[in-house]
């Protein structure tokens, strides 16, 4: 499965939990909003990416299949 992380910038409230769970693919800007690495998520990070999307309080982070 090839998947990429997507963020809904309108829904995001900058909690930062996603970056804590997946720092390999998500950084935070100066205001705490996520900056998503647009490359496909490798298989070894897929579980962490699914968890990060699942715990997003505002459902702003999604893991989408290519």
Predicted model as a PDB file, atoms N, CA, C, CB and O in Angstrom, pLDDT in the B-factor column:
MODEL        1                                                                  
ATOM      1  N   UNK A   1       0.841  -1.178   0.000  1.00 66.00           N  
ATOM      2  CA  UNK A   1       0.000   0.000   0.000  1.00 66.00           C  
ATOM      3  C   UNK A   1       0.886   1.242   0.000  1.00 66.00           C  
ATOM      4  CB  UNK A   1      -0.957  -0.002   1.217  1.00 66.00           C  
ATOM      5  O   UNK A   1       1.745   1.387   0.870  1.00 66.00           O  
ATOM      6  N   UNK A   2       0.690   2.124  -0.951  1.00 92.00           N  
ATOM      7  CA  UNK A   2       1.371   3.403  -0.949  1.00 92.00           C  
ATOM      8  C   UNK A   2       0.420   4.430  -0.365  1.00 92.00           C  
ATOM      9  CB  UNK A   2       1.838   3.807  -2.381  1.00 92.00           C  
ATOM     10  O   UNK A   2      -0.712   4.564  -0.829  1.00 92.00           O  
ATOM     11  N   UNK A   3       0.869   5.154   0.649  1.00 96.00           N  
ATOM     12  CA  UNK A   3       0.007   6.120   1.316  1.00 96.00           C  
ATOM     13  C   UNK A   3       0.777   7.405   1.600  1.00 96.00           C  
ATOM     14  CB  UNK A   3      -0.559   5.531   2.619  1.00 96.00           C  
ATOM     15  O   UNK A   3       2.001   7.408   1.739  1.00 96.00           O  
ATOM     16  N   UNK A   4       0.028   8.481   1.680  1.00 96.00           N  
ATOM     17  CA  UNK A   4       0.596   9.796   2.009  1.00 96.00           C  
ATOM     18  C   UNK A   4      -0.243  10.436   3.105  1.00 96.00           C  
ATOM     19  CB  UNK A   4       0.656  10.720   0.749  1.00 96.00           C  
ATOM     20  O   UNK A   4      -1.447  10.203   3.210  1.00 96.00           O  
ATOM     21  N   UNK A   5       0.415  11.239   3.908  1.00 97.00           N  
ATOM     22  CA  UNK A   5      -0.285  12.001   4.927  1.00 97.00           C  
ATOM     23  C   UNK A   5      -0.822  13.281   4.311  1.00 97.00           C  
ATOM     24  CB  UNK A   5       0.641  12.312   6.124  1.00 97.00           C  
ATOM     25  O   UNK A   5      -0.162  13.903   3.478  1.00 97.00           O  
ATOM     26  N   UNK A   6      -2.013  13.671   4.719  1.00 97.00           N  
ATOM     27  CA  UNK A   6      -2.635  14.917   4.278  1.00 97.00           C  
ATOM     28  C   UNK A   6      -3.153  15.640   5.512  1.00 97.00           C  
ATOM     29  CB  UNK A   6      -3.790  14.652   3.248  1.00 97.00           C  
ATOM     30  O   UNK A   6      -3.584  15.013   6.480  1.00 97.00           O  
ATOM     31  N   UNK A   7      -3.105  16.950   5.467  1.00 97.00           N  
ATOM     32  CA  UNK A   7      -3.608  17.749   6.574  1.00 97.00           C  
ATOM     33  C   UNK A   7      -4.675  18.703   6.066  1.00 97.00           C  
ATOM     34  CB  UNK A   7      -2.463  18.524   7.260  1.00 97.00           C  
ATOM     35  O   UNK A   7      -4.537  19.286   4.990  1.00 97.00           O  
ATOM     36  N   UNK A   8      -5.727  18.857   6.835  1.00 97.00           N  
ATOM     37  CA  UNK A   8      -6.756  19.859   6.554  1.00 97.00           C  
ATOM     38  C   UNK A   8      -6.394  21.079   7.402  1.00 97.00           C  
ATOM     39  CB  UNK A   8      -8.231  19.320   6.879  1.00 97.00           C  
ATOM     40  O   UNK A   8      -6.651  21.088   8.606  1.00 97.00           O  
ATOM     41  N   UNK A   9      -5.802  22.107   6.792  1.00 95.00           N  
ATOM     42  CA  UNK A   9      -5.324  23.243   7.584  1.00 95.00           C  
ATOM     43  C   UNK A   9      -6.443  24.033   8.264  1.00 95.00           C  
ATOM     44  CB  UNK A   9      -4.533  24.168   6.706  1.00 95.00           C  
ATOM     45  O   UNK A   9      -6.198  24.732   9.247  1.00 95.00           O  
ATOM     46  N   UNK A  10      -7.658  23.927   7.751  1.00 96.00           N  
ATOM     47  CA  UNK A  10      -8.787  24.614   8.378  1.00 96.00           C  
ATOM     48  C   UNK A  10      -9.196  23.900   9.669  1.00 96.00           C  
ATOM     49  CB  UNK A  10      -9.984  24.691   7.403  1.00 96.00           C  
ATOM     50  O   UNK A  10      -9.520  24.550  10.663  1.00 96.00           O  
ATOM     51  N   UNK A  11      -9.182  22.584   9.654  1.00 97.00           N  
ATOM     52  CA  UNK A  11      -9.598  21.804  10.817  1.00 97.00           C  
ATOM     53  C   UNK A  11      -8.522  21.727  11.901  1.00 97.00           C  
ATOM     54  CB  UNK A  11      -9.975  20.410  10.385  1.00 97.00           C  
ATOM     55  O   UNK A  11      -8.845  21.551  13.075  1.00 97.00           O  
ATOM     56  N   UNK A  12      -7.263  21.856  11.526  1.00 97.00           N  
ATOM     57  CA  UNK A  12      -6.157  21.700  12.473  1.00 97.00           C  
ATOM     58  C   UNK A  12      -6.160  22.821  13.510  1.00 97.00           C  
ATOM     59  CB  UNK A  12      -4.814  21.676  11.727  1.00 97.00           C  
ATOM     60  O   UNK A  12      -6.325  23.995  13.178  1.00 97.00           O  
ATOM     61  N   UNK A  13      -5.976  22.437  14.768  1.00 97.00           N  
ATOM     62  CA  UNK A  13      -5.914  23.406  15.870  1.00 97.00           C  
ATOM     63  C   UNK A  13      -4.535  23.439  16.510  1.00 97.00           C  
ATOM     64  CB  UNK A  13      -6.965  23.075  16.927  1.00 97.00           C  
ATOM     65  O   UNK A  13      -4.376  23.987  17.601  1.00 97.00           O  
ATOM     66  N   UNK A  14      -3.546  22.869  15.857  1.00 96.00           N  
ATOM     67  CA  UNK A  14      -2.139  22.932  16.290  1.00 96.00           C  
ATOM     68  C   UNK A  14      -1.887  22.317  17.666  1.00 96.00           C  
ATOM     69  CB  UNK A  14      -1.682  24.365  16.305  1.00 96.00           C  
ATOM     70  O   UNK A  14      -1.180  22.899  18.488  1.00 96.00           O  
ATOM     71  N   UNK A  15      -2.457  21.157  17.912  1.00 96.00           N  
ATOM     72  CA  UNK A  15      -2.187  20.459  19.169  1.00 96.00           C  
ATOM     73  C   UNK A  15      -0.776  19.891  19.190  1.00 96.00           C  
ATOM     74  CB  UNK A  15      -3.205  19.337  19.386  1.00 96.00           C  
ATOM     75  O   UNK A  15      -0.153  19.817  20.250  1.00 96.00           O  
ATOM     76  N   UNK A  16      -0.259  19.484  18.013  1.00 95.00           N  
ATOM     77  CA  UNK A  16       1.114  18.997  17.907  1.00 95.00           C  
ATOM     78  C   UNK A  16       1.317  17.528  18.208  1.00 95.00           C  
ATOM     79  CB  UNK A  16       1.960  19.768  18.803  1.00 95.00           C  
ATOM     80  O   UNK A  16       2.444  17.037  18.132  1.00 95.00           O  
ATOM     81  N   UNK A  17       0.273  16.824  18.542  1.00 96.00           N  
ATOM     82  CA  UNK A  17       0.407  15.405  18.875  1.00 96.00           C  
ATOM     83  C   UNK A  17       0.915  14.597  17.688  1.00 96.00           C  
ATOM     84  CB  UNK A  17      -0.931  14.845  19.348  1.00 96.00           C  
ATOM     85  O   UNK A  17       1.681  13.650  17.864  1.00 96.00           O  
ATOM     86  N   UNK A  18       0.499  14.961  16.497  1.00 96.00           N  
ATOM     87  CA  UNK A  18       0.936  14.229  15.299  1.00 96.00           C  
ATOM     88  C   UNK A  18       2.458  14.282  15.135  1.00 96.00           C  
ATOM     89  CB  UNK A  18       0.254  14.806  14.046  1.00 96.00           C  
ATOM     90  O   UNK A  18       3.078  13.279  14.781  1.00 96.00           O  
ATOM     91  N   UNK A  19       3.050  15.430  15.387  1.00 97.00           N  
ATOM     92  CA  UNK A  19       4.498  15.581  15.252  1.00 97.00           C  
ATOM     93  C   UNK A  19       5.239  14.807  16.332  1.00 97.00           C  
ATOM     94  CB  UNK A  19       4.885  17.055  15.309  1.00 97.00           C  
ATOM     95  O   UNK A  19       6.352  14.332  16.103  1.00 97.00           O  
ATOM     96  N   UNK A  20       4.633  14.678  17.505  1.00 97.00           N  
ATOM     97  CA  UNK A  20       5.243  13.884  18.567  1.00 97.00           C  
ATOM     98  C   UNK A  20       5.250  12.404  18.196  1.00 97.00           C  
ATOM     99  CB  UNK A  20       4.498  14.096  19.893  1.00 97.00           C  
ATOM    100  O   UNK A  20       6.211  11.692  18.486  1.00 97.00           O  
ATOM    101  N   UNK A  21       4.185  11.948  17.559  1.00 96.00           N  
ATOM    102  CA  UNK A  21       4.067  10.535  17.202  1.00 96.00           C  
ATOM    103  C   UNK A  21       4.838  10.172  15.938  1.00 96.00           C  
ATOM    104  CB  UNK A  21       2.618  10.176  17.024  1.00 96.00           C  
ATOM    105  O   UNK A  21       5.275   9.031  15.788  1.00 96.00           O  
ATOM    106  N   UNK A  22       5.007  11.116  15.040  1.00 97.00           N  
ATOM    107  CA  UNK A  22       5.635  10.810  13.751  1.00 97.00           C  
ATOM    108  C   UNK A  22       6.606  11.924  13.331  1.00 97.00           C  
ATOM    109  CB  UNK A  22       4.555  10.611  12.666  1.00 97.00           C  
ATOM    110  O   UNK A  22       6.400  12.562  12.299  1.00 97.00           O  
ATOM    111  N   UNK A  23       7.651  12.157  14.115  1.00 97.00           N  
ATOM    112  CA  UNK A  23       8.592  13.237  13.789  1.00 97.00           C  
ATOM    113  C   UNK A  23       9.373  12.986  12.498  1.00 97.00           C  
ATOM    114  CB  UNK A  23       9.563  13.428  14.931  1.00 97.00           C  
ATOM    115  O   UNK A  23       9.960  13.911  11.936  1.00 97.00           O  
ATOM    116  N   UNK A  24       9.382  11.745  12.034  1.00 96.00           N  
ATOM    117  CA  UNK A  24      10.072  11.431  10.781  1.00 96.00           C  
ATOM    118  C   UNK A  24       9.385  12.044   9.567  1.00 96.00           C  
ATOM    119  CB  UNK A  24      10.166   9.931  10.605  1.00 96.00           C  
ATOM    120  O   UNK A  24      10.015  12.230   8.526  1.00 96.00           O  
ATOM    121  N   UNK A  25       8.098  12.358   9.692  1.00 97.00           N  
ATOM    122  CA  UNK A  25       7.336  12.877   8.555  1.00 97.00           C  
ATOM    123  C   UNK A  25       6.599  14.189   8.848  1.00 97.00           C  
ATOM    124  CB  UNK A  25       6.342  11.845   8.112  1.00 97.00           C  
ATOM    125  O   UNK A  25       6.110  14.841   7.925  1.00 97.00           O  
ATOM    126  N   UNK A  26       6.518  14.581  10.131  1.00 97.00           N  
ATOM    127  CA  UNK A  26       5.762  15.779  10.484  1.00 97.00           C  
ATOM    128  C   UNK A  26       6.614  16.690  11.367  1.00 97.00           C  
ATOM    129  CB  UNK A  26       4.443  15.403  11.202  1.00 97.00           C  
ATOM    130  O   UNK A  26       7.105  16.275  12.417  1.00 97.00           O  
ATOM    131  N   UNK A  27       6.779  17.929  10.927  1.00 98.00           N  
ATOM    132  CA  UNK A  27       7.442  18.963  11.718  1.00 98.00           C  
ATOM    133  C   UNK A  27       6.398  20.013  12.064  1.00 98.00           C  
ATOM    134  CB  UNK A  27       8.659  19.597  10.944  1.00 98.00           C  
ATOM    135  O   UNK A  27       5.315  20.036  11.480  1.00 98.00           O  
ATOM    136  N   UNK A  28       6.724  20.882  13.014  1.00 97.00           N  
ATOM    137  CA  UNK A  28       5.810  21.954  13.384  1.00 97.00           C  
ATOM    138  C   UNK A  28       6.403  23.295  12.991  1.00 97.00           C  
ATOM    139  CB  UNK A  28       5.505  21.918  14.892  1.00 97.00           C  
ATOM    140  O   UNK A  28       7.610  23.511  13.096  1.00 97.00           O  
ATOM    141  N   UNK A  29       5.534  24.198  12.536  1.00 97.00           N  
ATOM    142  CA  UNK A  29       6.007  25.535  12.205  1.00 97.00           C  
ATOM    143  C   UNK A  29       6.096  26.371  13.500  1.00 97.00           C  
ATOM    144  CB  UNK A  29       5.058  26.216  11.157  1.00 97.00           C  
ATOM    145  O   UNK A  29       5.881  25.844  14.592  1.00 97.00           O  
ATOM    146  N   UNK A  30       6.404  27.633  13.378  1.00 97.00           N  
ATOM    147  CA  UNK A  30       6.588  28.494  14.546  1.00 97.00           C  
ATOM    148  C   UNK A  30       5.333  28.651  15.398  1.00 97.00           C  
ATOM    149  CB  UNK A  30       7.051  29.844  14.103  1.00 97.00           C  
ATOM    150  O   UNK A  30       5.429  28.993  16.577  1.00 97.00           O  
ATOM    151  N   UNK A  31       4.169  28.410  14.827  1.00 96.00           N  
ATOM    152  CA  UNK A  31       2.904  28.538  15.541  1.00 96.00           C  
ATOM    153  C   UNK A  31       2.360  27.191  16.012  1.00 96.00           C  
ATOM    154  CB  UNK A  31       1.884  29.217  14.657  1.00 96.00           C  
ATOM    155  O   UNK A  31       1.290  27.128  16.618  1.00 96.00           O  
ATOM    156  N   UNK A  32       3.092  26.119  15.737  1.00 95.00           N  
ATOM    157  CA  UNK A  32       2.676  24.795  16.181  1.00 95.00           C  
ATOM    158  C   UNK A  32       1.854  24.009  15.190  1.00 95.00           C  
ATOM    159  CB  UNK A  32       1.916  24.920  17.412  1.00 95.00           C  
ATOM    160  O   UNK A  32       1.357  22.931  15.517  1.00 95.00           O  
ATOM    161  N   UNK A  33       1.697  24.530  13.977  1.00 97.00           N  
ATOM    162  CA  UNK A  33       0.943  23.817  12.948  1.00 97.00           C  
ATOM    163  C   UNK A  33       1.852  22.846  12.206  1.00 97.00           C  
ATOM    164  CB  UNK A  33       0.298  24.808  11.961  1.00 97.00           C  
ATOM    165  O   UNK A  33       3.029  23.138  11.997  1.00 97.00           O  
ATOM    166  N   UNK A  34       1.318  21.692  11.806  1.00 97.00           N  
ATOM    167  CA  UNK A  34       2.153  20.673  11.172  1.00 97.00           C  
ATOM    168  C   UNK A  34       2.574  21.027   9.748  1.00 97.00           C  
ATOM    169  CB  UNK A  34       1.423  19.365  11.160  1.00 97.00           C  
ATOM    170  O   UNK A  34       1.819  21.613   8.973  1.00 97.00           O  
ATOM    171  N   UNK A  35       3.789  20.651   9.445  1.00 97.00           N  
ATOM    172  CA  UNK A  35       4.320  20.708   8.088  1.00 97.00           C  
ATOM    173  C   UNK A  35       4.557  19.258   7.693  1.00 97.00           C  
ATOM    174  CB  UNK A  35       5.653  21.588   7.987  1.00 97.00           C  
ATOM    175  O   UNK A  35       5.412  18.578   8.261  1.00 97.00           O  
ATOM    176  N   UNK A  36       3.798  18.801   6.725  1.00 97.00           N  
ATOM    177  CA  UNK A  36       3.807  17.394   6.331  1.00 97.00           C  
ATOM    178  C   UNK A  36       4.836  17.151   5.235  1.00 97.00           C  
ATOM    179  CB  UNK A  36       2.414  16.957   5.858  1.00 97.00           C  
ATOM    180  O   UNK A  36       4.901  17.890   4.253  1.00 97.00           O  
ATOM    181  N   UNK A  37       5.629  16.118   5.414  1.00 94.00           N  
ATOM    182  CA  UNK A  37       6.535  15.650   4.371  1.00 94.00           C  
ATOM    183  C   UNK A  37       5.657  14.961   3.329  1.00 94.00           C  
ATOM    184  CB  UNK A  37       7.660  14.673   4.945  1.00 94.00           C  
ATOM    185  O   UNK A  37       4.981  13.983   3.650  1.00 94.00           O  
ATOM    186  N   UNK A  38       5.655  15.443   2.112  1.00 92.00           N  
ATOM    187  CA  UNK A  38       4.742  14.951   1.086  1.00 92.00           C  
ATOM    188  C   UNK A  38       5.119  13.633   0.438  1.00 92.00           C  
ATOM    189  CB  UNK A  38       4.623  15.954   0.045  1.00 92.00           C  
ATOM    190  O   UNK A  38       4.379  13.112  -0.395  1.00 92.00           O  
ATOM    191  N   UNK A  39       6.268  13.093   0.819  1.00 96.00           N  
ATOM    192  CA  UNK A  39       6.670  11.810   0.230  1.00 96.00           C  
ATOM    193  C   UNK A  39       5.776  10.681   0.732  1.00 96.00           C  
ATOM    194  CB  UNK A  39       8.143  11.503   0.556  1.00 96.00           C  
ATOM    195  O   UNK A  39       5.172  10.798   1.799  1.00 96.00           O  
ATOM    196  N   UNK A  40       5.687   9.586  -0.026  1.00 97.00           N  
ATOM    197  CA  UNK A  40       4.918   8.436   0.456  1.00 97.00           C  
ATOM    198  C   UNK A  40       5.468   7.932   1.793  1.00 97.00           C  
ATOM    199  CB  UNK A  40       4.938   7.301  -0.587  1.00 97.00           C  
ATOM    200  O   UNK A  40       6.670   7.992   2.051  1.00 97.00           O  
ATOM    201  N   UNK A  41       4.575   7.446   2.619  1.00 97.00           N  
ATOM    202  CA  UNK A  41       4.965   6.900   3.919  1.00 97.00           C  
ATOM    203  C   UNK A  41       5.537   5.502   3.696  1.00 97.00           C  
ATOM    204  CB  UNK A  41       3.747   6.862   4.914  1.00 97.00           C  
ATOM    205  O   UNK A  41       4.859   4.647   3.127  1.00 97.00           O  
ATOM    206  N   UNK A  42       6.774   5.255   4.134  1.00 96.00           N  
ATOM    207  CA  UNK A  42       7.348   3.918   3.953  1.00 96.00           C  
ATOM    208  C   UNK A  42       6.657   2.895   4.858  1.00 96.00           C  
ATOM    209  CB  UNK A  42       8.861   3.942   4.243  1.00 96.00           C  
ATOM    210  O   UNK A  42       6.063   3.246   5.878  1.00 96.00           O  
ATOM    211  N   UNK A  43       6.746   1.650   4.467  1.00 95.00           N  
ATOM    212  CA  UNK A  43       6.075   0.577   5.214  1.00 95.00           C  
ATOM    213  C   UNK A  43       6.449   0.559   6.688  1.00 95.00           C  
ATOM    214  CB  UNK A  43       6.407  -0.763   4.601  1.00 95.00           C  
ATOM    215  O   UNK A  43       5.604   0.276   7.537  1.00 95.00           O  
ATOM    216  N   UNK A  44       7.711   0.860   7.005  1.00 96.00           N  
ATOM    217  CA  UNK A  44       8.147   0.795   8.402  1.00 96.00           C  
ATOM    218  C   UNK A  44       7.545   1.911   9.265  1.00 96.00           C  
ATOM    219  CB  UNK A  44       9.661   0.864   8.468  1.00 96.00           C  
ATOM    220  O   UNK A  44       7.579   1.823  10.492  1.00 96.00           O  
ATOM    221  N   UNK A  45       6.998   2.951   8.641  1.00 96.00           N  
ATOM    222  CA  UNK A  45       6.364   4.040   9.395  1.00 96.00           C  
ATOM    223  C   UNK A  45       4.843   4.032   9.271  1.00 96.00           C  
ATOM    224  CB  UNK A  45       6.902   5.376   8.922  1.00 96.00           C  
ATOM    225  O   UNK A  45       4.169   4.881   9.854  1.00 96.00           O  
ATOM    226  N   UNK A  46       4.309   3.094   8.526  1.00 96.00           N  
ATOM    227  CA  UNK A  46       2.877   3.051   8.271  1.00 96.00           C  
ATOM    228  C   UNK A  46       2.053   2.921   9.551  1.00 96.00           C  
ATOM    229  CB  UNK A  46       2.560   1.907   7.347  1.00 96.00           C  
ATOM    230  O   UNK A  46       1.028   3.589   9.692  1.00 96.00           O  
ATOM    231  N   UNK A  47       2.476   2.089  10.467  1.00 96.00           N  
ATOM    232  CA  UNK A  47       1.755   1.921  11.730  1.00 96.00           C  
ATOM    233  C   UNK A  47       1.719   3.204  12.540  1.00 96.00           C  
ATOM    234  CB  UNK A  47       2.388   0.818  12.552  1.00 96.00           C  
ATOM    235  O   UNK A  47       0.684   3.564  13.102  1.00 96.00           O  
ATOM    236  N   UNK A  48       2.853   3.895  12.601  1.00 96.00           N  
ATOM    237  CA  UNK A  48       2.911   5.164  13.323  1.00 96.00           C  
ATOM    238  C   UNK A  48       2.063   6.230  12.633  1.00 96.00           C  
ATOM    239  CB  UNK A  48       4.362   5.643  13.444  1.00 96.00           C  
ATOM    240  O   UNK A  48       1.422   7.043  13.299  1.00 96.00           O  
ATOM    241  N   UNK A  49       2.059   6.226  11.304  1.00 97.00           N  
ATOM    242  CA  UNK A  49       1.252   7.189  10.556  1.00 97.00           C  
ATOM    243  C   UNK A  49      -0.236   6.942  10.803  1.00 97.00           C  
ATOM    244  CB  UNK A  49       1.566   7.105   9.047  1.00 97.00           C  
ATOM    245  O   UNK A  49      -1.001   7.893  10.964  1.00 97.00           O  
ATOM    246  N   UNK A  50      -0.646   5.692  10.835  1.00 97.00           N  
ATOM    247  CA  UNK A  50      -2.049   5.365  11.122  1.00 97.00           C  
ATOM    248  C   UNK A  50      -2.433   5.818  12.518  1.00 97.00           C  
ATOM    249  CB  UNK A  50      -2.297   3.858  10.973  1.00 97.00           C  
ATOM    250  O   UNK A  50      -3.523   6.348  12.727  1.00 97.00           O  
ATOM    251  N   UNK A  51      -1.541   5.609  13.468  1.00 97.00           N  
ATOM    252  CA  UNK A  51      -1.812   6.026  14.855  1.00 97.00           C  
ATOM    253  C   UNK A  51      -1.912   7.542  14.951  1.00 97.00           C  
ATOM    254  CB  UNK A  51      -0.708   5.508  15.806  1.00 97.00           C  
ATOM    255  O   UNK A  51      -2.813   8.061  15.610  1.00 97.00           O  
ATOM    256  N   UNK A  52      -1.003   8.254  14.306  1.00 97.00           N  
ATOM    257  CA  UNK A  52      -1.026   9.717  14.342  1.00 97.00           C  
ATOM    258  C   UNK A  52      -2.336  10.247  13.771  1.00 97.00           C  
ATOM    259  CB  UNK A  52       0.167  10.296  13.562  1.00 97.00           C  
ATOM    260  O   UNK A  52      -2.924  11.174  14.328  1.00 97.00           O  
ATOM    261  N   UNK A  53      -2.796   9.669  12.670  1.00 97.00           N  
ATOM    262  CA  UNK A  53      -4.064  10.094  12.074  1.00 97.00           C  
ATOM    263  C   UNK A  53      -5.240   9.744  12.985  1.00 97.00           C  
ATOM    264  CB  UNK A  53      -4.253   9.443  10.692  1.00 97.00           C  
ATOM    265  O   UNK A  53      -6.193  10.515  13.096  1.00 97.00           O  
ATOM    266  N   UNK A  54      -5.176   8.603  13.625  1.00 97.00           N  
ATOM    267  CA  UNK A  54      -6.278   8.152  14.478  1.00 97.00           C  
ATOM    268  C   UNK A  54      -6.439   9.003  15.738  1.00 97.00           C  
ATOM    269  CB  UNK A  54      -6.064   6.707  14.870  1.00 97.00           C  
ATOM    270  O   UNK A  54      -7.557   9.174  16.225  1.00 97.00           O  
ATOM    271  N   UNK A  55      -5.349   9.534  16.265  1.00 96.00           N  
ATOM    272  CA  UNK A  55      -5.444  10.291  17.515  1.00 96.00           C  
ATOM    273  C   UNK A  55      -5.624  11.789  17.299  1.00 96.00           C  
ATOM    274  CB  UNK A  55      -4.214  10.054  18.346  1.00 96.00           C  
ATOM    275  O   UNK A  55      -5.705  12.544  18.267  1.00 96.00           O  
ATOM    276  N   UNK A  56      -5.686  12.229  16.049  1.00 96.00           N  
ATOM    277  CA  UNK A  56      -5.896  13.652  15.773  1.00 96.00           C  
ATOM    278  C   UNK A  56      -7.257  14.075  16.319  1.00 96.00           C  
ATOM    279  CB  UNK A  56      -5.801  13.945  14.244  1.00 96.00           C  
ATOM    280  O   UNK A  56      -8.292  13.572  15.881  1.00 96.00           O  
ATOM    281  N   UNK A  57      -7.252  15.001  17.275  1.00 94.00           N  
ATOM    282  CA  UNK A  57      -8.483  15.418  17.949  1.00 94.00           C  
ATOM    283  C   UNK A  57      -9.500  16.051  17.010  1.00 94.00           C  
ATOM    284  CB  UNK A  57      -8.155  16.387  19.047  1.00 94.00           C  
ATOM    285  O   UNK A  57     -10.706  15.937  17.232  1.00 94.00           O  
ATOM    286  N   UNK A  58      -9.026  16.716  15.967  1.00 96.00           N  
ATOM    287  CA  UNK A  58      -9.929  17.417  15.054  1.00 96.00           C  
ATOM    288  C   UNK A  58     -10.129  16.696  13.729  1.00 96.00           C  
ATOM    289  CB  UNK A  58      -9.409  18.795  14.792  1.00 96.00           C  
ATOM    290  O   UNK A  58     -10.801  17.208  12.834  1.00 96.00           O  
ATOM    291  N   UNK A  59      -9.548  15.513  13.606  1.00 97.00           N  
ATOM    292  CA  UNK A  59      -9.618  14.715  12.378  1.00 97.00           C  
ATOM    293  C   UNK A  59      -9.009  15.449  11.184  1.00 97.00           C  
ATOM    294  CB  UNK A  59     -11.069  14.350  12.072  1.00 97.00           C  
ATOM    295  O   UNK A  59      -9.402  15.221  10.040  1.00 97.00           O  
ATOM    296  N   UNK A  60      -8.053  16.324  11.456  1.00 98.00           N  
ATOM    297  CA  UNK A  60      -7.413  17.104  10.405  1.00 98.00           C  
ATOM    298  C   UNK A  60      -6.338  16.315   9.662  1.00 98.00           C  
ATOM    299  CB  UNK A  60      -6.811  18.353  10.993  1.00 98.00           C  
ATOM    300  O   UNK A  60      -6.040  16.612   8.505  1.00 98.00           O  
ATOM    301  N   UNK A  61      -5.764  15.325  10.312  1.00 98.00           N  
ATOM    302  CA  UNK A  61      -4.709  14.523   9.700  1.00 98.00           C  
ATOM    303  C   UNK A  61      -5.314  13.246   9.126  1.00 98.00           C  
ATOM    304  CB  UNK A  61      -3.595  14.189  10.731  1.00 98.00           C  
ATOM    305  O   UNK A  61      -6.045  12.523   9.804  1.00 98.00           O  
ATOM    306  N   UNK A  62      -4.993  12.989   7.864  1.00 97.00           N  
ATOM    307  CA  UNK A  62      -5.511  11.782   7.210  1.00 97.00           C  
ATOM    308  C   UNK A  62      -4.363  11.042   6.534  1.00 97.00           C  
ATOM    309  CB  UNK A  62      -6.619  12.139   6.172  1.00 97.00           C  
ATOM    310  O   UNK A  62      -3.383  11.640   6.089  1.00 97.00           O  
ATOM    311  N   UNK A  63      -4.512   9.753   6.474  1.00 96.00           N  
ATOM    312  CA  UNK A  63      -3.595   8.901   5.725  1.00 96.00           C  
ATOM    313  C   UNK A  63      -4.371   8.392   4.528  1.00 96.00           C  
ATOM    314  CB  UNK A  63      -3.027   7.714   6.605  1.00 96.00           C  
ATOM    315  O   UNK A  63      -5.336   7.641   4.670  1.00 96.00           O  
ATOM    316  N   UNK A  64      -3.938   8.809   3.340  1.00 96.00           N  
ATOM    317  CA  UNK A  64      -4.667   8.481   2.113  1.00 96.00           C  
ATOM    318  C   UNK A  64      -3.835   7.585   1.204  1.00 96.00           C  
ATOM    319  CB  UNK A  64      -5.065   9.761   1.368  1.00 96.00           C  
ATOM    320  O   UNK A  64      -2.627   7.769   1.057  1.00 96.00           O  
ATOM    321  N   UNK A  65      -4.501   6.626   0.607  1.00 93.00           N  
ATOM    322  CA  UNK A  65      -3.844   5.763  -0.384  1.00 93.00           C  
ATOM    323  C   UNK A  65      -3.628   6.530  -1.666  1.00 93.00           C  
ATOM    324  CB  UNK A  65      -4.676   4.492  -0.656  1.00 93.00           C  
ATOM    325  O   UNK A  65      -4.460   7.347  -2.061  1.00 93.00           O  
ATOM    326  N   UNK A  66      -2.513   6.267  -2.314  1.00 84.00           N  
ATOM    327  CA  UNK A  66      -2.234   6.880  -3.614  1.00 84.00           C  
ATOM    328  C   UNK A  66      -3.000   6.165  -4.702  1.00 84.00           C  
ATOM    329  CB  UNK A  66      -0.730   6.858  -3.923  1.00 84.00           C  
ATOM    330  O   UNK A  66      -2.899   6.533  -5.872  1.00 84.00           O  
TER     331      UNK A  66                                                      
ENDMDL                                                                          
END                                                                             
